Amino acid sequence: MTSPRIAVVGAGLGGLTLARVLQVHGLPVTVLEREPSPDSRAQGGTLDMHVGSGQTALAKAGLLEEFRALARPEGQERRTLDEHGTLHHHEQPADGDESMPEIDRGQLRGLLIDSLADGTIRWGHGVEEVAGRSVRFGDGSGEEFDLVVGADGAWSRVRPSVSEARPAYTGVTFVETGFEEARHPELASLVGNGSMSAYGPDKAVLAQRNSNGRIRVYAAYRGPRDRPVPEVLAMFDGWAESVRALLLEADEPFETRSLFTLPVGHSWTHAPGVTLLGDAAHLMPPLGVGANLAMLEGAELADALAAALTTGPDVDAAVSAYESVMFPRAARLARFANDGLEALFSPKGVKGALRLFEELHR
């Protein structure tokens, strides 16, 4: 039986997991990535990989032990403060707890890239448009596949082939920076081994420990996009000096990252030869769900394709089965993430955050 030609558009965590699990099953796959190389841009902060989703995907990929060697279980520590610097909640992982260990996004992506067969990823192959099973590249050339999977993130070039939906601004913006722990050990001690969040009405200062002695910091607020950085920093005047210092003593450039989402319950009528996963399918606020879900979807789609191809080359049946599971689960988690964002950035400040955490524990 001839194996189908499968193209994964996007070398993010979900697309790479799909490619890896397909290769574990002995199926060929091509990953098309717009970026020119694996290291062409920074990969952002740290992620918590959950039992039952991200870790399940890594187990299917045969990479769970390698992941555990890189992960930081101590990073599960969480500190929640108010704008005055008062500690309201301190969560520390129990000995041996690896339910949600942290790992740098770049480390996890590198682990997946290194697990793929040589030549799997075509770097510098930006997809401009997908029509059915046809892919058109930025240089005007094209190629045909039996299945095209859009794993190309929030502004997916594959999504328009199945849906007219476009991301909309949530009303919340993050301004990112960071510093070296060695230069500011007293600030790093405020963050602890994991993360620290200080909430006030409609805004927050968030900090998370990364590997290699780096602390990433975010000034987050509800309001118009693209406010000048000095204006954003001025929003935290009057906050505890220790919390403000996380922003004012940072040694990295500030980068604005406005949060966008797709409509909760976003779905599409099944289209032969094309599907989506991760942010391309169900972009939601970053509340610890997106990366885990994208990786789980990649692993599940690979399993579905492998199972279908043992009885015959029925790619569309496998994709339909995957979508029937993905749509309702993504809708449920997107609703949770959107409600969570509303709770975290509300006039109630830290009270809204604490109520959300109580609901999560229940």
N, C-alpha and C positions, 0 to 999 in steps of 0.2 A: 504494500500500500504506500502510495506517495504521500509524504507529510505535507500538510498545508503550509503555505507561505504566510507567516505571521509577522506583522510589523507592530512594534511598540513605539509610539511617538512620545518621547520624553524620558530622560534618564534620571528621573527622581526616584524616591524610595519605592513607590507603588509599581512603577514600570520596571524597575530593576528587579524587584521581587518576582513579578510575573515572569520576566525573562529567566531568572535563576531557577524557579520551580519548573518551568517548561523544560529547561536543560536537564534538571534532575530526572524528569520523566523521559529524557531522550529525544525531545522534540526540538527542531531548529527554530531559531527566532532571530530577528534583526531589530535592534534598538536604534531609532533615529533621533539624534540629539542636536539641537541648534548650537549649543555652546561648542567652542573649538577644541576644548580639552577638559579633563576632569577637574583641573585646578584653575580654571579661567576666572572663577569668582568665589568669594567666601560663601560658605554654606549655612551661616547663621548659628544659632545657639544650640541648646541642649534639648533632648526629647526624653520623655518617660515612656518606656516600652512596656505595655500592659500584658499580663497573663491573660490568655483568652483572645487576644487579637494580634498585636505586634509580635509577641513572643511565639504565638502559634504559627504565624507566618515564617518566622526565622527557623522554627523547628522543621516546617515543611521544606524549607530551603536548605536544610542540613547545616545551618550556621549558628545554632543556639549556643553551643559551647564557645565558639569564637566570640560571639556577642558578649557572653558572660565574662570573658577575659578582659573585655574593654569597658564594660558597664560599671556604674558606680551606685551600688545599693544605698550607700550613705546619702546619696543625692535625693532620696525620698523625704528628707527632712524639710518641713515647711514652717515658716514663721509668718504670722499675720499681725500687722500693726495698724494703728490709726495714724492720722496725720500729725499727732502730737508725739509719736514714737512709742506709745504705750502698747505692749505686747498683749494681744487678746487670745491668741491661739498658737500653740507650739506642738507640732506633730513630729515625732521621731520614730523611725522604723525600728521594729523589734529585731533582735539578732536573728540573722538568717532570712529576713524578709526580702524577697526579690520579686515582689508582685508588680512593682513599677520602677525598676532601676533606671537611672539616667544614663544617657550616652550622647556625646556630641553628634549632631546631625552629620557633620563631615566625616567622622569616624565610621558611622553606620553606612553612609553612602559608599565610602571607600571599601568597606568589607564586602558589600554587594557587588561593586564593580570588579574587585579582584577575584570574585568567585566565578565570573562568567568566562566562557571560552574566548580565546583571543579572536578579535575581529567581530565580536557580537555587536559592539556599539560603533555606529558610524558617527564620529564626532564631526561637527560642522555641517550637518545635514538638517537644515531648518525646513520644516514642513510648512508650506504656505496655505495649502487647501487640500481637503479630502472630499472626493465625490464618489460615493459608493466604495468600491475597493481600490480606487485610483488615488495615488498620492502625488501631489505636485510640489516640487521643491523650489527654493528661492531662486535658483538659477534658471528656472523655466523647464527643467527636465521633469520626467514623471516615471512612476513605477507602479505595477499592479501587484496586489497581494490578495490572498484568500480571506484574511482578517486584518483589519487595522484597529488597534486599541489606542484611544486617546488617553495618555497618562501625562499630558503636557500642562497641567496646572490650571490656575485661575483663569488665564486668558487663552484658553485652549484654541488652537487652530482646527482641531478635529470636531469640537462640539457643534459648530454650525451645520455640520452634515447631518445631525440628528435632532437639533433643538435650536430654537431662536432665543433661548434664555441668555441673559448677560448678567454678570455680577453687578450688584448695587452696593453703594457705600452704607456701612452699618451705622455711621455717626460716631465711630470711635477710631482714634488714630494713636499709634504708638510712635514715639521718637526714640530711636535706639542709639546707645553708646556703650562704653565699657572701660575697664581699667585693669591693670596688673595688680594681683594680690600683693606682690612683693613691695610695691610702692605705697600701698595703702592697707596695711594689715588690719588696722582698726576698723576700716569700712568692711573688709572681708569678713571680720568676725561678726558684724551685724547680720550678714547674709547667712552665716553658718555653713553647713556642709551641702545644703541644697538650694532652697530659694527663700526669698523674703518678699512680702507684698505689703505695702502700706497704702490704705485706702482712705480717701476723703470724698466729699460729695462730687460725683461725676468725674473723678480723676484718681490716679494711682501712680505710685513709684514701685516698679517691680525690678527685682534683681535675682539672677540665677548664677550659680557657680558652674563654670565649664572646666574642662581639663586644661592642663598646661598653665595653671595659675591665672586664668582669666575669669573675670566677673563681667557678665553682660547686664546692662541696666536699661530700663525703659521708662520714659515718662509717658503715661497714657492718659488720654482725656476724651471726654465726649464733647464734640463741637465741630466746627467747620474744618475741613481738610486744609493741609498745607499752611498752617500758621507758621510764621517765622520762629526759629528756635528760641531767640531771646524772649519772645512773647510766651512761648510754651513754658520756659523756665520760670518766668515771672508768675505763672499761675500757681506755683508752689511756694511763693513768698508766705511767710508765717508758719510753714510746716516746721517740724523738728529739724534742727540743724544737722543732726546725724543722717536723717533721711535725705535732705537736700544735698548734702555733701556727696552722696552717691552719684548725683548728676553733675554737680559743680566741679568735682575733682576728677572727672573722667578724662582719659587721655586719647580717646578715639573720636573720630568725626561723628557728628550727629547725622542719623539717617531717618527720614520720615517714612513710616510704613502704615498707610491707612488700611483699615480692615474692610474687606468686601465679602459679600456672600451671594450665593445663588438662592432662589426661593426655596423655602422648606418644602420637601416633597418633590423636588425637581426630578422629572422622569421623561421618557420619550417612548414613542411607539417603536418597537423593535425594528431595526434596519439591518437587512442582511449584509454581513461583511464588515460591520463597524460597531464598536461599543466604546464606553468610557469607564474610567475608574478614578478614584481619588478626587482631588480638587476640580478636575475637569468635569466630574459628574455631579458633585455635591459640595461645592465650596462652602465652608462654615467657619465660624470664629475659632481661633486657636485656643481651645480649652482642653488640650491633651487628647483629642479624639482623632484629628485628621490624619496624621502620619500612621498611627496604628491601623486605622480603618483602611487606608490606601494599601498598605502592605498586606492586610488580610484579604482584601479584594483581589490583589494580584495573585496571591497564592491560591485562592478559591477558583479564580478563572482558569489558572493553569491546571488545577486538578480536574475541573469540569471538562476542559479540552482533552486532556489525556484520557479520561474515562470514556468520553464519546468516541474518540479515535480508535479505541480498542475494538469497537464493534462496526466501525465504518466512518468515513470522512465527513461526519455530520457536524460541521463547525457551528452552524446557526443554532442547532438544538442545544449545544453546550452553552452558547452565549445567552440564549433565552433563559436557560436554567439559572445561570449566574445572575442575570438581571432580575429575575423573579425574587431572588433572595436579597440582592443588593438594594433595590428600591425601597422596600419598607424599613429595612434596618437603617439605611442612611437618613430617611425621613425622621425616624425616631431620634437618632443622635443629633441631627441638625436642629431639631426642636429643642433638645436639651442644651446644645451649645448656644443657640440664640437666646434662650431664656436665661442662661448663665451669664452671658454678656450683659444683658439688661440688669441683672442683679448686681454684678460687680461694678458697673458704672452707672450708679443711680444716685439721687440726692441723699439716700440713706448712708452712703459711705461704707465704713467697715461693717455696719449692721447688716447691710445687704449681702456682703461677702460672707459673713458668718452664718447667715441663714441659708445661703446656698451650700456651704460646707456641711451644715447639719443635715440638709436634705440628702446630700450625697452619701453621708455615713448611714442614714436610714435605709 
